[in-house]
């Protein structure tokens, strides 16, 4: 059986999907997390109403936290369980190959699996205890049913498109921007090709907006917060590096040279494919042109907002609509006429994956969180010099062991969006001052990340 026959075989594709899931899932069996992940865990452990209250203050909507809470209620609240929630939606995202191969072809479905499973950005976000694998699944679903709706106005396509678009908007604010662009490009498509459907589309946009109305006030509060925070907002000022990081993010392997080569190779194929669909009369040319406009209009709008209002061009946020890139790239690679060229791209992707996996292994298993948690067993209390260490340690350390944050860093925690409820900190640590420390047995205290001023104050 030759390779093209294998590509056309659904069972073979399922084997690759299972291997990809196992390939990633083994990375979840550790407790190394960073502060954003600890925030997800903390928020998911609040009551349902409090999750909504805190999400209204946070820079992300509530759906991810609500679903995460429901998942760990069933599976247990270990850190591995939290990571497996992300693995679940990374896995579900791969199954969009089924409608994609019906829309474009079986070879296109095969390359969608490869790019969605093994691109560096997907691997990195696939086990992170954040909302990126979920929102990628939802936005890709919205794009798939958007394509199906354009080709067939069946009610099922309309309902699924509305479902995935609105749930993605309740998962990440970037998805709001993406969905606004989706409606815009569908309108342009109908305006050029089928003007009878414009009113129907406007009604769908109205329904979508109506369903998002309960959260609209929180969106405007977030806009006011972001615009009004000045330098205290966590995103750095917009610069040319913001664009560069955004462009190379999909291909970051941990080795700068190889990342640069990957970016050139895959974007070269991508841009060549776009040039071909605008030049040739492909059977899916109209749909592919519409998708290519969507892919470029989203970052264009984000650059405009970042230039004139506030920088929101975070590289990891591009995960929200990475499905558009994967669908287009899969189509472009699948339609390269020379089999040898397609094989070379596949081999290059595999080598990129292995390098990324090696770097992820270092990130997940060589970081110091697990070591520090183990070392903390020998002490009665843990005192952290900065909020991010206290947040992470407080999340990872179980039992009755106390984690404290030095008193002189309360303003630091506020700057990073630590909220209060009923005058109690949401985070799993307590504020402590030097007077209270003086009353403790110094041999029973583990100190983490103290700065020079804090050390000097302790010595005095």
DAMO-V289893 format. One record per residue. N is the residue number from 1. RES is the residue in three letters. SS is DSSP state (A for helix, B for strand, O for the rest). PHI is phi in radians with two decimals (none if undefined). Layout:
# DAMO-V289893
N;RES;SS;PHI
N;RES;SS;PHI
This chain:
# DAMO-V289893
1;UNK;O;none
2;UNK;O;-1.40
3;UNK;A;-1.14
4;UNK;A;-1.11
5;UNK;A;-1.16
6;UNK;A;-1.11
7;UNK;A;-1.05
8;UNK;O;-1.40
9;UNK;O;-1.61
10;UNK;A;-1.15
11;UNK;A;-1.07
12;UNK;A;-1.09
13;UNK;A;-1.12
14;UNK;A;-1.12
15;UNK;A;-1.08
16;UNK;A;-1.10
17;UNK;A;-1.10
18;UNK;A;-1.07
19;UNK;A;-1.10
20;UNK;A;-1.10
21;UNK;A;-1.13
22;UNK;A;-1.11
23;UNK;A;-0.95
24;UNK;A;-1.47
25;UNK;A;-1.07
26;UNK;A;-1.08
27;UNK;A;-1.28
28;UNK;A;-1.41
29;UNK;O;-1.57
30;UNK;O;-2.78
31;UNK;O;-1.95
32;UNK;O;-1.29
33;UNK;O;-2.37
34;UNK;O;-2.00
35;UNK;A;-1.09
36;UNK;A;-1.12
37;UNK;A;-1.18
38;UNK;A;-1.13
39;UNK;A;-1.11
40;UNK;A;-1.05
41;UNK;A;-1.12
42;UNK;A;-1.09
43;UNK;A;-1.17
44;UNK;A;-1.17
45;UNK;O;-1.60
46;UNK;O;-1.46
47;UNK;O;-1.20
48;UNK;A;-0.98
49;UNK;A;-1.14
50;UNK;A;-1.23
51;UNK;A;-1.06
52;UNK;A;-1.10
53;UNK;A;-1.14
54;UNK;A;-1.28
55;UNK;A;-1.12
56;UNK;O;-1.14
57;UNK;O;-1.65
58;UNK;O;-1.40
59;UNK;O;-1.53
60;UNK;O;-2.35
61;UNK;O;-1.18
62;UNK;O;-1.58
63;UNK;A;-1.03
64;UNK;A;-1.02
65;UNK;A;-1.13
66;UNK;A;-1.17
67;UNK;A;-1.17
68;UNK;A;-1.10
69;UNK;A;-1.07
70;UNK;A;-1.12
71;UNK;A;-1.13
72;UNK;A;-1.30
73;UNK;A;-1.09
74;UNK;A;-1.49
75;UNK;A;-1.62
76;UNK;O;1.77
77;UNK;O;-1.79
78;UNK;O;-1.33
79;UNK;A;-1.07
80;UNK;A;-1.06
81;UNK;A;-1.09
82;UNK;A;-1.05
83;UNK;A;-1.20
84;UNK;A;-1.16
85;UNK;A;-1.08
86;UNK;A;-1.20
87;UNK;A;-1.05
88;UNK;A;-1.01
89;UNK;A;-1.39
90;UNK;A;-1.03
91;UNK;A;-1.19
92;UNK;A;-1.07
93;UNK;A;-1.06
94;UNK;A;-1.17
95;UNK;O;-1.36
96;UNK;O;-1.18
97;UNK;A;-1.07
98;UNK;A;-1.11
99;UNK;A;-1.23
100;UNK;A;-1.15
101;UNK;A;-1.27
102;UNK;A;-1.25
103;UNK;A;-1.34
104;UNK;O;-2.10
105;UNK;O;2.47
106;UNK;A;-1.20
107;UNK;A;-1.15
108;UNK;A;-1.11
109;UNK;A;-1.10
110;UNK;A;-1.09
111;UNK;A;-1.23
112;UNK;A;-1.06
113;UNK;A;-1.02
114;UNK;A;-1.05
115;UNK;A;-1.24
116;UNK;A;-1.25
117;UNK;A;-1.47
118;UNK;A;-2.09
119;UNK;O;-1.12
120;UNK;A;-0.89
121;UNK;A;-1.07
122;UNK;A;-1.22
123;UNK;A;-1.10
124;UNK;A;-1.16
125;UNK;A;-1.50
126;UNK;A;-1.22
127;UNK;O;-2.08
128;UNK;O;-1.29
129;UNK;O;-1.43
130;UNK;O;-2.43
131;UNK;O;-1.57
132;UNK;A;-1.27
133;UNK;A;-1.20
134;UNK;A;-1.15
135;UNK;A;-1.21
136;UNK;A;-1.11
137;UNK;A;-1.07
138;UNK;A;-1.21
139;UNK;A;-1.16
140;UNK;A;-1.07
141;UNK;A;-1.06
142;UNK;A;-1.08
143;UNK;A;-1.17
144;UNK;A;-1.04
145;UNK;A;-1.34
146;UNK;A;-1.11
147;UNK;A;-1.09
148;UNK;A;-1.11
149;UNK;A;-1.17
150;UNK;A;-1.06
151;UNK;A;-1.45
152;UNK;O;-2.63
153;UNK;O;-1.42
154;UNK;O;-0.95
155;UNK;A;-1.04
156;UNK;A;-1.05
157;UNK;A;-1.13
158;UNK;A;-1.13
159;UNK;A;-1.12
160;UNK;A;-1.19
161;UNK;A;-1.07
162;UNK;A;-1.11
163;UNK;A;-1.06
164;UNK;A;-1.24
165;UNK;A;-1.21
166;UNK;A;-1.25
167;UNK;A;-1.19
168;UNK;A;-1.14
169;UNK;A;-1.20
170;UNK;O;-1.47
171;UNK;O;-1.86
172;UNK;O;-2.66
173;UNK;A;-1.20
174;UNK;A;-1.06
175;UNK;A;-1.11
176;UNK;A;-1.10
177;UNK;A;-1.09
178;UNK;A;-1.06
179;UNK;A;-1.21
180;UNK;A;-1.05
181;UNK;A;-1.19
182;UNK;A;-1.06
183;UNK;A;-1.09
184;UNK;A;-1.12
185;UNK;A;-1.29
186;UNK;A;-1.15
187;UNK;A;-1.05
188;UNK;A;-1.07
189;UNK;A;-1.08
190;UNK;A;-1.20
191;UNK;A;-1.05
192;UNK;A;-1.54
193;UNK;A;-2.04
194;UNK;O;-2.75
195;UNK;A;-1.19
196;UNK;A;-1.18
197;UNK;A;-1.73
198;UNK;A;-1.12
199;UNK;A;-1.12
200;UNK;A;-1.05
201;UNK;A;-1.13
202;UNK;A;-1.10
203;UNK;A;-1.14
204;UNK;A;-1.09
205;UNK;A;-1.10
206;UNK;A;-1.10
207;UNK;A;-1.09
208;UNK;A;-1.03
209;UNK;A;-1.12
210;UNK;A;-1.11
211;UNK;A;-1.21
212;UNK;A;-1.61
213;UNK;A;-0.98
214;UNK;A;-1.02
215;UNK;A;-1.82
216;UNK;A;-1.06
217;UNK;A;-1.06
218;UNK;A;-1.15
219;UNK;A;-1.09
220;UNK;A;-1.15
221;UNK;A;-1.11
222;UNK;A;-1.14
223;UNK;A;-1.07
224;UNK;A;-1.10
225;UNK;A;-1.11
226;UNK;A;-1.14
227;UNK;A;-1.19
228;UNK;A;-1.50
229;UNK;O;-1.38
230;UNK;A;1.05
231;UNK;A;-1.27
232;UNK;A;-1.37
233;UNK;O;-1.16
234;UNK;O;-1.21
235;UNK;O;-1.38
236;UNK;O;-1.22
237;UNK;O;-1.12
238;UNK;O;-1.23
239;UNK;O;-2.66
240;UNK;A;-1.08
241;UNK;A;-1.17
242;UNK;A;-1.05
243;UNK;A;-1.22
244;UNK;A;-1.08
245;UNK;A;-1.06
246;UNK;A;-1.11
247;UNK;A;-1.22
248;UNK;A;-1.50
249;UNK;A;-0.99
250;UNK;A;-1.01
251;UNK;A;-2.02
252;UNK;O;-1.19
253;UNK;O;-1.78
254;UNK;O;1.77
255;UNK;O;-2.05
256;UNK;A;-1.02
257;UNK;A;-1.10
258;UNK;A;-1.21
259;UNK;A;-1.07
260;UNK;A;-1.10
261;UNK;A;-1.11
262;UNK;A;-1.04
263;UNK;A;-1.06
264;UNK;A;-1.12
265;UNK;A;-1.10
266;UNK;A;-1.27
267;UNK;A;-1.24
268;UNK;A;-1.08
269;UNK;A;-1.08
270;UNK;A;-1.08
271;UNK;A;-1.20
272;UNK;A;-1.12
273;UNK;A;-1.11
274;UNK;A;-1.13
275;UNK;A;-1.05
276;UNK;A;-1.18
277;UNK;A;-1.22
278;UNK;A;-1.41
279;UNK;A;-1.65
280;UNK;O;-1.63
281;UNK;O;-1.73
282;UNK;O;-1.28
283;UNK;O;-1.14
284;UNK;O;-1.89
285;UNK;A;-0.99
286;UNK;A;-1.10
287;UNK;A;-1.14
288;UNK;A;-1.16
289;UNK;A;-1.12
290;UNK;A;-1.09
291;UNK;A;-1.13
292;UNK;A;-1.16
293;UNK;A;-1.10
294;UNK;A;-1.03
295;UNK;A;-1.03
296;UNK;A;-1.56
297;UNK;A;-1.27
298;UNK;A;-1.12
299;UNK;A;-1.12
300;UNK;A;-1.05
301;UNK;A;-1.12
302;UNK;A;-1.14
303;UNK;A;-1.11
304;UNK;A;-1.06
305;UNK;A;-1.08
306;UNK;A;-1.17
307;UNK;A;-1.28
308;UNK;A;-1.87
309;UNK;O;-2.12
310;UNK;O;-2.76
311;UNK;O;-1.19
312;UNK;O;-2.17
313;UNK;O;-1.52
314;UNK;O;-1.46
315;UNK;A;-1.00
316;UNK;A;-1.16
317;UNK;A;-1.20
318;UNK;A;-1.14
319;UNK;A;-1.02
320;UNK;A;-1.07
321;UNK;A;-2.17
322;UNK;A;-1.09
323;UNK;A;-1.04
324;UNK;A;-1.07
325;UNK;A;-1.09
326;UNK;A;-1.13
327;UNK;A;-1.12
328;UNK;A;-1.12
329;UNK;A;-1.11
330;UNK;A;-1.06
331;UNK;A;-1.13
332;UNK;A;-1.14
333;UNK;A;-1.21
334;UNK;A;-1.06
335;UNK;O;-1.70
336;UNK;O;-1.21
337;UNK;O;-1.21
338;UNK;O;-1.46
339;UNK;A;-1.07
340;UNK;A;-1.06
341;UNK;A;-1.12
342;UNK;A;-1.11
343;UNK;A;-1.12
344;UNK;A;-1.11
345;UNK;A;-1.13
346;UNK;A;-1.10
347;UNK;A;-1.10
348;UNK;A;-1.11
349;UNK;A;-1.09
350;UNK;A;-1.08
351;UNK;A;-1.16
352;UNK;A;-1.08
353;UNK;A;-1.08
354;UNK;A;-1.11
355;UNK;A;-1.13
356;UNK;A;-1.12
357;UNK;A;-1.08
358;UNK;A;-1.10
359;UNK;A;-1.18
360;UNK;A;-1.12
361;UNK;A;-1.03
362;UNK;A;-1.14
363;UNK;A;-1.09
364;UNK;A;-1.42
365;UNK;A;-1.97
366;UNK;O;-1.79
367;UNK;O;-1.25
368;UNK;O;-1.54
369;UNK;A;-1.05
370;UNK;A;-1.06
371;UNK;A;-1.12
372;UNK;A;-1.15
373;UNK;A;-1.10
374;UNK;A;-1.13
375;UNK;A;-1.15
376;UNK;A;-1.14
377;UNK;O;-1.05
378;UNK;O;-1.44
379;UNK;O;-2.08
380;UNK;O;-1.44
381;UNK;B;-2.39
382;UNK;B;-2.12
383;UNK;B;-2.06
384;UNK;B;-1.86
385;UNK;O;-1.52
386;UNK;O;-2.52
387;UNK;A;-1.15
388;UNK;A;-1.16
389;UNK;A;-1.15
390;UNK;A;-1.10
391;UNK;A;-1.10
392;UNK;A;-1.22
393;UNK;A;-1.13
394;UNK;A;-1.09
395;UNK;A;-1.31
396;UNK;A;-1.46
397;UNK;O;-1.47
398;UNK;O;-1.66
399;UNK;O;1.29
400;UNK;O;-1.72
401;UNK;O;-1.15
402;UNK;B;-1.54
403;UNK;B;-2.07
404;UNK;B;-2.08
405;UNK;B;-2.02
406;UNK;B;-1.03
407;UNK;A;-1.02
408;UNK;A;-1.33
409;UNK;A;-2.01
410;UNK;A;-1.09
411;UNK;A;-1.13
412;UNK;A;-1.13
413;UNK;A;-1.16
414;UNK;A;-1.11
415;UNK;A;-1.13
416;UNK;O;-1.73
417;UNK;O;1.32
418;UNK;O;-1.45
419;UNK;O;-1.78
420;UNK;B;-2.01
421;UNK;B;-2.29
422;UNK;O;0.94
423;UNK;O;1.11
424;UNK;B;-2.07
425;UNK;B;-1.21
426;UNK;O;-1.16
427;UNK;O;-1.30
428;UNK;O;-1.47
429;UNK;O;-2.57
430;UNK;B;-2.07
431;UNK;B;-1.45
432;UNK;B;-2.35
433;UNK;O;-1.87
434;UNK;A;-1.17
435;UNK;A;-1.11
436;UNK;A;-1.20
437;UNK;A;-1.13
438;UNK;A;-1.10
439;UNK;O;-1.45
440;UNK;O;-1.62
441;UNK;O;-1.27
442;UNK;A;-1.04
443;UNK;A;-1.26
444;UNK;A;-1.67
445;UNK;B;-1.90
446;UNK;B;-1.80
447;UNK;B;-1.75
448;UNK;B;-2.31
449;UNK;O;0.97
450;UNK;O;-1.49
451;UNK;O;-1.52
452;UNK;A;-1.08
453;UNK;A;-1.13
454;UNK;A;-1.14
455;UNK;A;-1.07
456;UNK;A;-1.13
457;UNK;A;-1.10
458;UNK;A;-1.13
459;UNK;A;-1.17
460;UNK;O;-1.48
